[in-house]
Amino acid sequence: MTVSSQSNAQHIKPTGSGYAPANGTKVYYEVYGEGKPIVLLLGAYCTIEMNWGELIAELAKTRKVIALELQGPGHTPFSERKLSRTTFASDVEKVLDYLKIDSADLAG
C-alpha cells in the first residue's frame, strides 16, 4: 500500500518581502494580505514555509500577515550576537518600526 502526502493548503505569494535592519543584522520578512497586522514567529529550525505555509493564505484573507525568519534558520544570517528572547524581541520591534507598523498581534 502506498500512502501519499498531499497538502490542500493554498499557497500565496507575498505582497512584499526583504530584509529589515535590526540590531546589527538583517531580518528576513514576508508580508501578505491587508488588515490588522499579525506577526508570525517561527519555531526552532524552521523557515516561514515550513512553519506557517499552510496557514498564511487563510490568515491573509482578513489580516496583514508579517512572517519573520529570526536569526539562524532560513534567510536571516547567523551572527555572533547572543541568542536570547530579549534579542529576538528587539529584532521584532525593529522590523515593525522598519515596516511602519505601530502595533500587531503575535503568534508563535
N, CA, C and O atoms as a GROMACS GRO file, in nm:
protein
  432
    1MET      N    1   0.085  -0.117   0.000
    1MET     CA    2   0.000   0.000   0.000
    1MET      C    3   0.089   0.123   0.000
    1MET      O    4   0.185   0.132   0.077
    2THR      N    5   0.057   0.217  -0.085
    2THR     CA    6   0.133   0.341  -0.095
    2THR      C    7   0.051   0.455  -0.035
    2THR      O    8  -0.066   0.472  -0.067
    3VAL      N    9   0.115   0.530   0.049
    3VAL     CA   10   0.050   0.645   0.109
    3VAL      C   11   0.116   0.770   0.054
    3VAL      O   12   0.238   0.783   0.058
    4SER      N   13   0.036   0.861   0.003
    4SER     CA   14   0.094   0.985  -0.047
    4SER      C   15   0.054   1.099   0.045
    4SER      O   16  -0.059   1.105   0.095
    5SER      N   17   0.146   1.186   0.064
    5SER     CA   18   0.120   1.303   0.148
    5SER      C   19   0.091   1.420   0.056
    5SER      O   20   0.174   1.456  -0.028
    6GLN      N   21  -0.024   1.479   0.071
    6GLN     CA   22  -0.062   1.589  -0.015
    6GLN      C   23  -0.129   1.696   0.069
    6GLN      O   24  -0.216   1.666   0.151
    7SER      N   25  -0.089   1.819   0.049
    7SER     CA   26  -0.146   1.929   0.125
    7SER      C   27  -0.255   1.996   0.044
    7SER      O   28  -0.241   2.018  -0.076
    8ASN      N   29  -0.363   2.029   0.111
    8ASN     CA   30  -0.471   2.104   0.046
    8ASN      C   31  -0.457   2.252   0.071
    8ASN      O   32  -0.546   2.330   0.036
    9ALA      N   33  -0.346   2.293   0.130
    9ALA     CA   34  -0.325   2.434   0.162
    9ALA      C   35  -0.311   2.516   0.035
    9ALA      O   36  -0.254   2.471  -0.064
   10GLN      N   37  -0.363   2.636   0.041
   10GLN     CA   38  -0.346   2.730  -0.068
   10GLN      C   39  -0.221   2.813  -0.039
   10GLN      O   40  -0.214   2.878   0.065
   11HIS      N   41  -0.126   2.810  -0.127
   11HIS     CA   42  -0.005   2.889  -0.108
   11HIS      C   43  -0.016   3.016  -0.190
   11HIS      O   44  -0.056   3.012  -0.307
   12ILE      N   45   0.018   3.127  -0.130
   12ILE     CA   46   0.012   3.256  -0.199
   12ILE      C   47   0.149   3.320  -0.196
   12ILE      O   48   0.234   3.286  -0.114
   13LYS      N   49   0.169   3.412  -0.286
   13LYS     CA   50   0.295   3.485  -0.292
   13LYS      C   51   0.285   3.609  -0.203
   13LYS      O   52   0.179   3.670  -0.192
   14PRO      N   53   0.397   3.645  -0.139
   14PRO     CA   54   0.394   3.765  -0.056
   14PRO      C   55   0.374   3.891  -0.139
   14PRO      O   56   0.417   3.898  -0.254
   15THR      N   57   0.309   3.991  -0.079
   15THR     CA   58   0.295   4.121  -0.145
   15THR      C   59   0.420   4.204  -0.123
   15THR      O   60   0.442   4.304  -0.192
   16GLY      N   61   0.502   4.164  -0.029
   16GLY     CA   62   0.629   4.230  -0.003
   16GLY      C   63   0.720   4.137   0.073
   16GLY      O   64   0.674   4.052   0.149
   17SER      N   65   0.849   4.153   0.053
   17SER     CA   66   0.948   4.075   0.127
   17SER      C   67   1.081   4.148   0.120
   17SER      O   68   1.100   4.236   0.036
   18GLY      N   69   1.170   4.110   0.207
   18GLY     CA   70   1.302   4.171   0.206
   18GLY      C   71   1.372   4.153   0.338
   18GLY      O   72   1.339   4.064   0.417
   19TYR      N   73   1.469   4.240   0.362
   19TYR     CA   74   1.547   4.236   0.484
   19TYR      C   75   1.535   4.370   0.556
   19TYR      O   76   1.554   4.475   0.495
   20ALA      N   77   1.503   4.365   0.684
   20ALA     CA   78   1.492   4.485   0.766
   20ALA      C   79   1.613   4.492   0.858
   20ALA      O   80   1.648   4.392   0.922
   21PRO      N   81   1.678   4.608   0.867
   21PRO     CA   82   1.791   4.621   0.959
   21PRO      C   83   1.744   4.611   1.104
   21PRO      O   84   1.645   4.673   1.142
   22ALA      N   85   1.816   4.531   1.183
   22ALA     CA   86   1.776   4.511   1.322
   22ALA      C   87   1.897   4.477   1.407
   22ALA      O   88   1.950   4.366   1.400
   23ASN      N   89   1.940   4.572   1.486
   23ASN     CA   90   2.044   4.547   1.586
   23ASN      C   91   2.170   4.483   1.528
   23ASN      O   92   2.223   4.388   1.585
   24GLY      N   93   2.218   4.535   1.418
   24GLY     CA   94   2.343   4.487   1.359
   24GLY      C   95   2.328   4.368   1.267
   24GLY      O   96   2.429   4.316   1.218
   25THR      N   97   2.207   4.324   1.241
   25THR     CA   98   2.185   4.217   1.144
   25THR      C   99   2.071   4.259   1.053
   25THR      O  100   2.018   4.369   1.067
   26LYS      N  101   2.033   4.174   0.961
   26LYS     CA  102   1.920   4.199   0.873
   26LYS      C  103   1.824   4.082   0.887
   26LYS      O  104   1.862   3.967   0.865
   27VAL      N  105   1.700   4.112   0.922
   27VAL     CA  106   1.598   4.010   0.945
   27VAL      C  107   1.510   3.998   0.821
   27VAL      O  108   1.456   4.096   0.772
   28TYR      N  109   1.497   3.875   0.771
   28TYR     CA  110   1.414   3.849   0.654
   28TYR      C  111   1.266   3.847   0.695
   28TYR      O  112   1.229   3.791   0.798
   29TYR      N  113   1.183   3.910   0.612
   29TYR     CA  114   1.039   3.914   0.638
   29TYR      C  115   0.962   3.895   0.507
   29TYR      O  116   1.014   3.920   0.398
   30GLU      N  117   0.838   3.850   0.521
   30GLU     CA  118   0.743   3.843   0.410
   30GLU      C  119   0.612   3.901   0.460
   30GLU      O  120   0.575   3.881   0.576
   31VAL      N  121   0.541   3.974   0.373
   31VAL     CA  122   0.413   4.037   0.407
   31VAL      C  123   0.307   3.985   0.312
   31VAL      O  124   0.330   3.972   0.191
   32TYR      N  125   0.191   3.954   0.368
   32TYR     CA  126   0.077   3.902   0.292
   32TYR      C  127  -0.049   3.974   0.339
   32TYR      O  128  -0.060   4.011   0.456
   33GLY      N  129  -0.144   3.995   0.250
   33GLY     CA  130  -0.277   4.042   0.285
   33GLY      C  131  -0.283   4.184   0.339
   33GLY      O  132  -0.184   4.258   0.340
   34GLU      N  133  -0.404   4.220   0.385
   34GLU     CA  134  -0.432   4.353   0.440
   34GLU      C  135  -0.520   4.337   0.562
   34GLU      O  136  -0.590   4.236   0.578
   35GLY      N  137  -0.517   4.436   0.648
   35GLY     CA  138  -0.599   4.434   0.768
   35GLY      C  139  -0.514   4.454   0.891
   35GLY      O  140  -0.401   4.504   0.883
   36LYS      N  141  -0.569   4.415   1.006
   36LYS     CA  142  -0.496   4.428   1.132
   36LYS      C  143  -0.373   4.338   1.128
   36LYS      O  144  -0.384   4.219   1.097
   37PRO      N  145  -0.253   4.393   1.158
   37PRO     CA  146  -0.130   4.314   1.146
   37PRO      C  147  -0.120   4.201   1.250
   37PRO      O  148  -0.160   4.215   1.365
   38ILE      N  149  -0.066   4.089   1.203
   38ILE     CA  150  -0.029   3.978   1.289
   38ILE      C  151   0.111   3.934   1.249
   38ILE      O  152   0.139   3.913   1.131
   39VAL      N  153   0.198   3.920   1.347
   39VAL     CA  154   0.336   3.878   1.322
   39VAL      C  155   0.347   3.730   1.355
   39VAL      O  156   0.308   3.686   1.463
   40LEU      N  157   0.400   3.653   1.260
   40LEU     CA  158   0.419   3.509   1.280
   40LEU      C  159   0.566   3.483   1.312
   40LEU      O  160   0.655   3.514   1.233
   41LEU      N  161   0.589   3.427   1.429
   41LEU     CA  162   0.723   3.393   1.474
   41LEU      C  163   0.745   3.244   1.454
   41LEU      O  164   0.653   3.164   1.476
   42LEU      N  165   0.863   3.207   1.414
   42LEU     CA  166   0.891   3.068   1.380
   42LEU      C  167   0.930   2.984   1.500
   42LEU      O  168   0.979   3.034   1.601
   43GLY      N  169   0.906   2.854   1.486
   43GLY     CA  170   0.960   2.759   1.582
   43GLY      C  171   1.106   2.733   1.548
   43GLY      O  172   1.157   2.781   1.446
   44ALA      N  173   1.173   2.660   1.631
   44ALA     CA  174   1.316   2.633   1.613
   44ALA      C  175   1.343   2.562   1.481
   44ALA      O  176   1.271   2.470   1.443
   45TYR      N  177   1.446   2.606   1.412
   45TYR     CA  178   1.498   2.542   1.292
   45TYR      C  179   1.400   2.539   1.175
   45TYR      O  180   1.411   2.452   1.089
   46CYS      N  181   1.305   2.631   1.172
   46CYS     CA  182   1.205   2.634   1.065
   46CYS      C  183   1.221   2.757   0.977
   46CYS      O  184   1.278   2.858   1.018
   47THR      N  185   1.169   2.745   0.857
   47THR     CA  186   1.155   2.859   0.768
   47THR      C  187   1.008   2.902   0.771
   47THR      O  188   0.924   2.833   0.829
   48ILE      N  189   0.979   3.014   0.708
   48ILE     CA  190   0.840   3.060   0.702
   48ILE      C  191   0.752   2.951   0.639
   48ILE      O  192   0.646   2.918   0.693
   49GLU      N  193   0.795   2.897   0.528
   49GLU     CA  194   0.717   2.795   0.458
   49GLU      C  195   0.696   2.672   0.544
   49GLU      O  196   0.585   2.619   0.552
   50MET      N  197   0.802   2.625   0.609
   50MET     CA  198   0.791   2.504   0.691
   50MET      C  199   0.696   2.523   0.810
   50MET      O  200   0.619   2.433   0.843
   51ASN      N  201   0.702   2.640   0.872
   51ASN     CA  202   0.626   2.663   0.994
   51ASN      C  203   0.483   2.711   0.967
   51ASN      O  204   0.389   2.666   1.032
   52TRP      N  205   0.467   2.801   0.872
   52TRP     CA  206   0.338   2.868   0.853
   52TRP      C  207   0.277   2.851   0.714
   52TRP      O  208   0.170   2.907   0.688
   53GLY      N  209   0.341   2.776   0.626
   53GLY     CA  210   0.296   2.766   0.488
   53GLY      C  211   0.150   2.732   0.468
   53GLY      O  212   0.087   2.782   0.376
   54GLU      N  213   0.096   2.648   0.555
   54GLU     CA  214  -0.043   2.606   0.539
   54GLU      C  215  -0.143   2.703   0.601
   54GLU      O  216  -0.263   2.689   0.578
   55LEU      N  217  -0.097   2.800   0.678
   55LEU     CA  218  -0.189   2.892   0.745
   55LEU      C  219  -0.190   3.033   0.688
   55LEU      O  220  -0.287   3.106   0.704
   56ILE      N  221  -0.083   3.071   0.620
   56ILE     CA  222  -0.070   3.209   0.574
   56ILE      C  223  -0.186   3.251   0.484
   56ILE      O  224  -0.243   3.359   0.504
   57ALA      N  225  -0.222   3.169   0.387
   57ALA     CA  226  -0.329   3.207   0.294
   57ALA      C  227  -0.460   3.234   0.367
   57ALA      O  228  -0.532   3.329   0.334
   58GLU      N  229  -0.492   3.152   0.464
   58GLU     CA  230  -0.616   3.170   0.540
   58GLU      C  231  -0.610   3.297   0.626
   58GLU      O  232  -0.706   3.374   0.629
   59LEU      N  233  -0.499   3.317   0.695
   59LEU     CA  234  -0.484   3.437   0.777
   59LEU      C  235  -0.488   3.564   0.693
   59LEU      O  236  -0.544   3.666   0.734
   60ALA      N  237  -0.428   3.559   0.575
   60ALA     CA  238  -0.418   3.677   0.488
   60ALA      C  239  -0.552   3.720   0.428
   60ALA      O  240  -0.560   3.827   0.368
   61LYS      N  241  -0.655   3.639   0.443
   61LYS     CA  242  -0.788   3.678   0.395
   61LYS      C  243  -0.842   3.797   0.473
   61LYS      O  244  -0.919   3.877   0.420
   62THR      N  245  -0.802   3.808   0.601
   62THR     CA  246  -0.857   3.915   0.685
   62THR      C  247  -0.750   3.993   0.761
   62THR      O  248  -0.783   4.088   0.832
   63ARG      N  249  -0.624   3.955   0.748
   63ARG     CA  250  -0.517   4.017   0.827
   63ARG      C  251  -0.398   4.052   0.738
   63ARG      O  252  -0.378   3.993   0.632
   64LYS      N  253  -0.322   4.150   0.782
   64LYS     CA  254  -0.190   4.177   0.724
   64LYS      C  255  -0.094   4.086   0.798
   64LYS      O  256  -0.068   4.106   0.917
   65VAL      N  257  -0.041   3.987   0.730
   65VAL     CA  258   0.045   3.886   0.790
   65VAL      C  259   0.191   3.925   0.766
   65VAL      O  260   0.232   3.946   0.652
   66ILE      N  261   0.267   3.934   0.874
   66ILE     CA  262   0.410   3.961   0.865
   66ILE      C  263   0.481   3.839   0.921
   66ILE      O  264   0.477   3.814   1.042
   67ALA      N  265   0.544   3.763   0.834
   67ALA     CA  266   0.614   3.642   0.876
   67ALA      C  267   0.764   3.673   0.882
   67ALA      O  268   0.821   3.729   0.788
   68LEU      N  269   0.826   3.636   0.994
   68LEU     CA  270   0.968   3.667   1.015
   68LEU      C  271   1.050   3.540   1.026
   68LEU      O  272   1.005   3.439   1.079
   69GLU      N  273   1.172   3.548   0.975
   69GLU     CA  274   1.272   3.444   1.000
   69GLU      C  275   1.381   3.511   1.083
   69GLU      O  276   1.466   3.583   1.031
   70LEU      N  277   1.377   3.487   1.214
   70LEU     CA  278   1.475   3.547   1.302
   70LEU      C  279   1.610   3.478   1.284
   70LEU      O  280   1.622   3.381   1.209
   71GLN      N  281   1.709   3.528   1.351
   71GLN     CA  282   1.848   3.485   1.333
   71GLN      C  283   1.864   3.333   1.338
   71GLN      O  284   1.813   3.267   1.428
   72GLY      N  285   1.935   3.280   1.240
   72GLY     CA  286   1.966   3.138   1.238
   72GLY      C  287   1.910   3.066   1.118
   72GLY      O  288   1.977   3.058   1.015
   73PRO      N  289   1.786   3.012   1.126
   73PRO     CA  290   1.734   2.935   1.014
   73PRO      C  291   1.684   3.025   0.901
   73PRO      O  292   1.657   3.143   0.921
   74GLY      N  293   1.674   2.967   0.785
   74GLY     CA  294   1.615   3.040   0.673
   74GLY      C  295   1.707   3.146   0.615
   74GLY      O  296   1.828   3.126   0.603
   75HIS      N  297   1.648   3.258   0.578
   75HIS     CA  298   1.718   3.364   0.506
   75HIS      C  299   1.801   3.456   0.595
   75HIS      O  300   1.899   3.514   0.548
   76THR      N  301   1.765   3.470   0.722
   76THR     CA  302   1.837   3.561   0.811
   76THR      C  303   1.968   3.495   0.854
   76THR      O  304   1.968   3.385   0.909
   77PRO      N  305   2.078   3.564   0.830
   77PRO     CA  306   2.208   3.503   0.861
   77PRO      C  307   2.232   3.490   1.011
   77PRO      O  308   2.183   3.570   1.091
   78PHE      N  309   2.308   3.390   1.046
   78PHE     CA  310   2.351   3.373   1.184
   78PHE      C  311   2.460   3.476   1.210
   78PHE      O  312   2.538   3.509   1.121
   79SER      N  313   2.467   3.527   1.333
   79SER     CA  314   2.572   3.622   1.369
   79SER      C  315   2.626   3.584   1.506
   79SER      O  316   2.582   3.487   1.568
   80GLU      N  317   2.719   3.660   1.552
   80GLU     CA  318   2.781   3.635   1.682
   80GLU      C  319   2.701   3.693   1.798
   80GLU      O  320   2.743   3.682   1.913
   81ARG      N  321   2.587   3.752   1.769
   81ARG     CA  322   2.506   3.810   1.876
   81ARG      C  323   2.456   3.702   1.970
   81ARG      O  324   2.440   3.587   1.930
   82LYS      N  325   2.432   3.740   2.095
   82LYS     CA  326   2.377   3.648   2.193
   82LYS      C  327   2.233   3.612   2.153
   82LYS      O  328   2.152   3.700   2.125
   83LEU      N  329   2.205   3.484   2.150
   83LEU     CA  330   2.070   3.439   2.120
   83LEU      C  331   1.989   3.440   2.249
   83LEU      O  332   2.018   3.366   2.343
   84SER      N  333   1.891   3.525   2.253
   84SER     CA  334   1.807   3.535   2.373
   84SER      C  335   1.669   3.587   2.333
   84SER      O  336   1.652   3.642   2.225
   85ARG      N  337   1.574   3.570   2.421
   85ARG     CA  338   1.440   3.623   2.397
   85ARG      C  339   1.444   3.775   2.384
   85ARG      O  340   1.372   3.833   2.303
   86THR      N  341   1.529   3.838   2.465
   86THR     CA  342   1.541   3.984   2.462
   86THR      C  343   1.592   4.030   2.325
   86THR      O  344   1.539   4.126   2.268
   87THR      N  345   1.693   3.963   2.274
   87THR     CA  346   1.748   3.998   2.142
   87THR      C  347   1.642   3.979   2.034
   87THR      O  348   1.623   4.067   1.950
   88PHE      N  349   1.574   3.866   2.036
   88PHE     CA  350   1.472   3.840   1.935
   88PHE      C  351   1.356   3.939   1.946
   88PHE      O  352   1.306   3.986   1.844
   89ALA      N  353   1.313   3.971   2.067
   89ALA     CA  354   1.204   4.068   2.085
   89ALA      C  355   1.245   4.204   2.029
   89ALA      O  356   1.164   4.271   1.966
   90SER      N  357   1.368   4.244   2.052
   90SER     CA  358   1.416   4.370   1.998
   90SER      C  359   1.422   4.367   1.846
   90SER      O  360   1.392   4.466   1.780
   91ASP      N  361   1.462   4.252   1.790
   91ASP     CA  362   1.463   4.238   1.643
   91ASP      C  363   1.322   4.254   1.586
   91ASP      O  364   1.304   4.322   1.485
   92VAL      N  365   1.223   4.192   1.650
   92VAL     CA  366   1.084   4.204   1.603
   92VAL      C  367   1.042   4.351   1.608
   92VAL      O  368   0.981   4.401   1.513
   93GLU      N  369   1.073   4.418   1.716
   93GLU     CA  370   1.040   4.561   1.729
   93GLU      C  371   1.104   4.643   1.617
   93GLU      O  372   1.038   4.730   1.560
   94LYS      N  373   1.230   4.616   1.584
   94LYS     CA  374   1.299   4.690   1.478
   94LYS      C  375   1.236   4.663   1.342
   94LYS      O  376   1.223   4.755   1.260
   95VAL      N  377   1.195   4.540   1.316
   95VAL     CA  378   1.130   4.508   1.188
   95VAL      C  379   0.997   4.583   1.179
   95VAL      O  380   0.966   4.640   1.074
   96LEU      N  381   0.919   4.583   1.286
   96LEU     CA  382   0.791   4.655   1.283
   96LEU      C  383   0.813   4.804   1.263
   96LEU      O  384   0.738   4.868   1.190
   97ASP      N  385   0.915   4.860   1.326
   97ASP     CA  386   0.948   5.002   1.303
   97ASP      C  387   0.984   5.026   1.157
   97ASP      O  388   0.940   5.124   1.097
   98TYR      N  389   1.064   4.936   1.100
   98TYR     CA  390   1.106   4.947   0.960
   98TYR      C  391   0.985   4.943   0.866
   98TYR      O  392   0.980   5.014   0.766
   99LEU      N  393   0.887   4.860   0.900
   99LEU     CA  394   0.766   4.846   0.818
   99LEU      C  395   0.659   4.949   0.854
   99LEU      O  396   0.550   4.949   0.797
  100LYS      N  397   0.690   5.036   0.950
  100LYS     CA  398   0.599   5.142   0.994
  100LYS      C  399   0.468   5.086   1.049
  100LYS      O  400   0.359   5.134   1.016
  101ILE      N  401   0.480   4.983   1.134
  101ILE     CA  402   0.364   4.922   1.198
  101ILE      C  403   0.374   4.953   1.346
  101ILE      O  404   0.469   4.913   1.413
  102ASP      N  405   0.272   5.025   1.398
  102ASP     CA  406   0.273   5.067   1.538
  102ASP      C  407   0.242   4.955   1.636
  102ASP      O  408   0.301   4.950   1.744
  103SER      N  409   0.153   4.865   1.601
  103SER     CA  410   0.119   4.755   1.689
  103SER      C  411   0.070   4.638   1.606
  103SER      O  412   0.021   4.654   1.495
  104ALA      N  413   0.085   4.519   1.664
  104ALA     CA  414   0.044   4.398   1.593
  104ALA      C  415   0.020   4.288   1.695
  104ALA      O  416   0.076   4.290   1.805
  105ASP      N  417  -0.062   4.193   1.657
  105ASP     CA  418  -0.075   4.070   1.735
  105ASP      C  419   0.045   3.981   1.701
  105ASP      O  420   0.102   3.993   1.593
  106LEU      N  421   0.081   3.893   1.793
  106LEU     CA  422   0.192   3.800   1.771
  106LEU      C  423   0.142   3.657   1.781
  106LEU      O  424   0.056   3.626   1.865
  107ALA      N  425   0.195   3.570   1.696
  107ALA     CA  426   0.166   3.427   1.705
  107ALA      C  427   0.298   3.353   1.687
  107ALA      O  428   0.378   3.387   1.600
  108GLY      N  429   0.319   3.254   1.770
  108GLY     CA  430   0.444   3.180   1.758
  108GLY      C  431   0.440   3.053   1.838
  108GLY      O  432   0.538   2.978   1.840
   0.00000   0.00000   0.00000
